[in-house]
Structure formats: structure tokens, C-alpha cells
Amino acid sequence: MKRRPVCLVCLFLMLCLYVTDLVGISMINGNPLPVSVQKYISEHPKLTVSGEVQECQAEEYSLSVYLKQVCLTVGSEQIPIENIKVYLNKEEQIRIGMFLRVCGKLEEIPGSRNPGEFDSKQYYACRKIYYQMKDGEVCDKSTGYSYFGQFLQEIRQKAETILDEAAGAYAGIFQAMILGERGNLDAETKMQYQMAGIMHILAISGLHISFVGMGFFRLLKKAGAGNGVAGAVSAFLIYAYGIVTGGSVSAMRAVGMFLVLVGAGIAGRSYDLLSAMALSAIVLLLDAPAYLYNVSFLLSFGAVIGIGALTPEICSLLNLKKRTAKSLAGSVIVWLITLPIALHAYGEVSLAGVILNLLVLPTSGIVLASGIFALPVGIFVIEIAKRVVFPGKCVLFLYEKLCEVVGWIPHSTWIAGSPQLWQCAVYYVMLGVAFTGVKWGKKAASVALVIFAVVFLGYHSRNGLAITCLDIGQGDCCVLKMPGGENFLIDGGSSNKKNTAVYQILPYLKNQGIAILDGIFVSHTDQDHISGIEELLELCAQKLTTVRVKNLILPDWDTTGGEYEKLKMLAEQTGIRVQTVREGNLLKTKEAQIEILAPENGADGSDTNEDGMVMKVHFGKFRGLFTGDIGAETEKKLLDSMEDVDFLKVAHHGSKYSTCQGFLDVVSPEIAVISCSAKNTYGHPSADTIKKLEDCGAQVEYTMKNGAITVRTDGEGIWLDRFID
């Protein structure tokens, strides 16, 4: 480090930013705008802002515009509010660099509401965007615009069109690899690549920048240009390429390092990879401190450290000379270095990826080259472009088959859960000790320590019972982590959110290290209770997740409908055992038990709400009650089997037709959780229901206010955690 002062400066900057976050300064987390400005925005339903167009994207139902250097108009005063994202309410001719004046309602970018869920707030904070405007109306726009910026935008659009026509079904992958456009990738491909551990090839990285940048540089050199001219021109082109591809963190990191490489060559200085990496990190962090917590930032720089610094050293110490051995060592080292980051963010990592990358990384250049060379050809003759892109399509077909094979291999991904920060710190200390051991010739001991470190990172203690009510909008979804190690899902659906399995349920399960669901209980078959379950079962059938489900547990109805039969069919296709339960059934786990209180014998299922499943969980002195969407009619029928409970999942999202006074007089819960959306047309939760709950002494919690609500118990005491305080 003595010879790398830039690295020391980078580490010092990261430490300073982390300390500012600890003391509560909003540079990384939170909203950095003055409280008075935040309050003004929240209190006014319609505001006017002005800013410069940085980027335009066609969304599914609207045109989104990114504005930079935005000012909020308050009377005659212009208040700067960083950047914003605007969803326009109608088509507009927008060019890059235009100045727009837009009217609409400003809303803060929402953050994640459940453990493991994607954090949009942190993602947009890296672009210094803290507010979005929906249904924006353009009040005025300038006639002038950035000719260079618009030119780059049109190049990108033309390139997308050429790849779309030339690559066919694989166009989305080519567009992601060459243009950084992931919006056209289908969800199945994303999940397959993630499971196979090769998702990183879809991001603009050092491979792309080196290929394009060095290609230009060598081409210019052959044309007779000197180092200075060739370097300056290639540096400019690479910078423009970084902008065209959306300026992702991995792209700009690679662009920054390439510029340092070119600059060193022009100045006649030696190039140091770690110093170049540190300089790129400093520039990115000074521009947007939120990058410090950005997963892509950490993974990108972690991979560079593994490849550029540790791999050569380890290969030298182990005397590895064959190319295959060096590649395998590099793949393992990068996997180890980035493991805590990946687990902390996603809760899972691909085990197959360590091997697959030995094949994928050397051949991904074929895809990249064929796609890039097809672009200029496609401008003139698209049929020839189709032939140029063909080798890349063959390679992608191979990747597709490899991903399918990985999907059929049990335990191809390791769902270890999200480790604590102290676990990550201890893990890296153990890796450092193992590295020192290799230097001292203690290879066997070092390997053993590395294995122990990996296992340690995936360790999670489980003391007692944990009940988590996820926030999935207008719907219900509860996860039970039993004291004996079993895991159950109770319902999982939403009427106002799509893809709840992909975006809420699976991320939570992976975050908690839940690889096996011992059972999924379905209280009844309304969509706001089963849409996510159907999606999860479909993903299991398609081998797009390694989360396993052992049992699907349905209410025992004499008459079943289409949704009921669909659930059974999906489960049977996946090899999941289907069970039906009714009042009196008892499911015993190692240290607890689940008692079924409804449906009653002979229930026909004609009224799915009233004939729904009601469950009571027993653990020590703790009692938890799950009531689905039953109404007062069924509550009164169940009074004889009721007792005082500690936890109540309030029926029917707090509807006024449920949770009657007689029922509450008997169950008298200490904690009552209402799961519903802040914006719904049903009037949930009812003010009368809330008052009755509070009057009976219950502590009422809401997913719409605090995100996921978790209740923990050791069988005696009770503790409550809100994901959003």
C-alpha cells in the first residue's frame, strides 16, 4: 500500500462515508434534501419542476424521462432538488438536453418493504434521484437540445433495432451484453442465468470495454496514428460508449480504468490495476456516495480485486502454470471474495457458476464480437447481419442448454441466507489468515480454514418461533419459522401487485436461508391469497428456483373450483404432495404444533371466505391464530374452540365484516397484524375494526405502514420487529 497511495485514499474515503452514515448524515441513506423542502413536497398535490433531459425510456404504458439539475418552483424561487424520474401522461417529442417544465405530484422513491426485496430507493440514490413524478404533464420545453447527447441516443435506438431484427429470440441477451439494456430480457432468462451463476456476463464490464477500447486503439495504430492520437480518440469513444450503455456502475468502473490505462500509455507511465481501480472508485463515490452500499459497485470492484490482485499471487504461491488451473483458481477466488456481498444482497449464490464460468467467460467474447460487428453491417443489409450474429447465437444456445442442466441439478445454488455484517467481517479475516497460511506453506490448513469460513458465513441460529407477515400489497402472506427447523408458508397472494413470488416471497425466503418449505397452507382460493403461490409452484415446475416445497395443504371442501384444481395440478406436476385438512386435524412438528380449527366437516367451499382454513399455532405458552378471510358468521361458530391468543392475523385485511366483538372478547390478542395495501378500494382496514382491537388491549400493527412485521417468541416472551420504523 505504500506504493499505492490512491488505494489508501480510497479506503479512507469509504471509511469517512460509512461514519457519516452511522452518525445519521443523509449522504448514503435517506433523503438529503432539507426537511422543510421534503415537507413542502409532501403537502402539495401538484408541483412544477424544471430540469434538463438526461435520458428517455419507453415504458410499458408510458414514457419515462430522467431530468437532471432539477429545480422546484415555489413562487418566484427555484429550489434545487437533485434529479427526478418523470412518467409522462402522454406521448411527447423529447430530445436529450432539452429543458422541460413539468407539472405533477412528486412522490419519494419507495424503498424495500420486506427483507431481501429489491431496494429501489438505494438504486436510484446512486443516480441522485430521490423523487418520481407520475402522470407528469409537460408545461413547457425548450427548442434547443444536446446534439451530441441526442446523437448517442439515436445510435442506441438504432442498435437496438438492428439487434432485434438480426438476433431474433436472443435479441434481449445481445442488447443486454452490448447496450446494457436489460428491459427486453424475459424473466425466465434472467432467472436461468442467475441460477447458473453467469448473470454477470449480461452487464457491461471490463471485458466489453477492453474489447471495444483496445479494438479501436489497435485499429487506429494500424491506420498510422500515434499513441497520443490513438489513445485520445479511443478514450473518447469508450467514454461515449459508457454513456450509450446507460452509465452503469460496472461500465463506468471499466471506463475509468481504461482511461487511466490510456493516460498511462500516453504519459509513458506504468499502469497499476489496483491504483486505477481505486481512482475509479473515488470518482464514483465522490459523485454519488450512495454507491458505497450498492451491490453492483461492491461486486464489480470485488471481482477486480480477486482477478487482478489475488489470483496472480495465489497462482504463483501454488505454482499453477496451466491455463485451465489458473482459470479455475481465478473463478474460485472471485467467488470467495464476492460471496458475502452476494449473500448479503440475494441470500443465495450459484455453486455451478464456479465451473460454468470456465466455459462461459472465454466464449462470451464470441457473442460480444458477433453482436458488435453485426451493428455496422445491419445498417446496410440486415440479412448479412443475421449471418454475422449467428456464431453468437450458437454460443447463447449452448448457454441456454447449460442453464437447463443446472436447473435439473439438485443444490446447484446455495440458499444460505443473508449474513450479518459482523459475520462478513470475520469471514474476510479468516480468508486473510488462510492466504497467509498459503504463504507459509500450510496449504491443507488454509483450505480447511476457507471451507470453515464459508460454512460459518451461512450459519444462522434459530431460537424459538418466528412469524413474519410480509407486505405484498392488498393480500396475505405469512412465513412460519418453527423452532424445530421446519418452515411453512400461509397464503401468498396480492390483488394489486404482480409477480409477488419473484419480487417478495422468494427474496424473503432466500434472505432467511429457507431452501425448503415443509408446507404451504392455503386458507382459501381468492387471488389475493394464492396468486403468489401459483407463481411459486410454476417456477418450481420450470426448475427456475431451487426452493423446494414438500406439501401443499388445502382446505377439505366437498366442492372445488377451478383455482383449487389448478393449485393441485401445479403441485402434482412438480412432485409436491397435496393434502387436505379440516377441523380437528393436528400437525405436529419437532417442538410445536399446528391445529386446524376450520373448515368444518362437510364444508362445500361455495363461500370461499367463510369456508376458509383457520389455524392455531402452539409453542410453549404461545398461541398464534391465523384466520384467513373468515367473517363474523364463522367467527361465532368457532367460539367454543377459541382461547386467549398472543398473536392474531386479523381476518379479511381488517374488514368491518370480520373480527366481531364476541370473537375478540374470547381471543383477546396481545398483537394483531393487519395485512393490506395503503391504497385499496375496499376501505381496509375499517376504523371500527381497529377501534375494537385497540379497545380489547391489542397492539395493532400494519404491513401498509411498517412493511414486514415479525413476531418472535421463545414460548414465553414475545418480541416484535418492524421492517420499516
Salt bridges, closest charged atoms under 4 A:
GLU55 OE1 - ARG127 NH2 2.82
GLU59 OE2 - LYS85 NZ 3.77
GLU92 OE1 - LYS141 NZ 3.43
GLU108 OE1 - LYS121 NZ 3.87
GLU154 OE2 - ARG95 NH1 3.77
GLU160 OE2 - ARG156 NE 3.47
GLU181 OE1 - ARG156 NH2 3.01
ASP272 OD2 - ARG4 NE 2.92
ASP287 OD1 - LYS128 NZ 3.19
GLU348 OE2 - LYS510 NZ 2.88
GLU383 OE2 - LYS386 NZ 3.32
GLU404 OE1 - LYS401 NZ 3.62
ASP471 OD2 - ARG113 NE 2.27
ASP476 OD2 - HIS529 NE2 3.89
ASP476 OD2 - LYS649 NZ 2.61
ASP476 OD1 - HIS653 ND1 3.83
ASP491 OD2 - HIS529 ND1 2.83
ASP518 OD1 - LYS550 NZ 3.69
ASP526 OD2 - HIS524 NE2 3.45
ASP528 OD1 - HIS529 NE2 3.93
ASP528 OD2 - HIS653 NE2 3.00
GLU534 OE1 - LYS566 NZ 3.72
ASP556 OD2 - ARG582 NH2 2.35
GLU595 OE1 - HIS618 NE2 2.86
GLU600 OE2 - LYS637 NZ 3.76
ASP629 OD2 - HIS524 NE2 3.17
ASP629 OD2 - HIS529 NE2 2.99
ASP629 OD2 - HIS652 NE2 3.98
ASP629 OD1 - HIS653 NE2 3.70
GLU633 OE2 - LYS637 NZ 3.84
GLU643 OE2 - LYS616 NZ 2.91
GLU643 OE2 - ARG623 NE 3.47
ASP695 OD2 - LYS691 NZ 2.87
GLU701 OE1 - ARG722 NE 2.82
GLU716 OE1 - LYS621 NZ 3.73
ASP721 OD2 - ARG712 NE 2.81
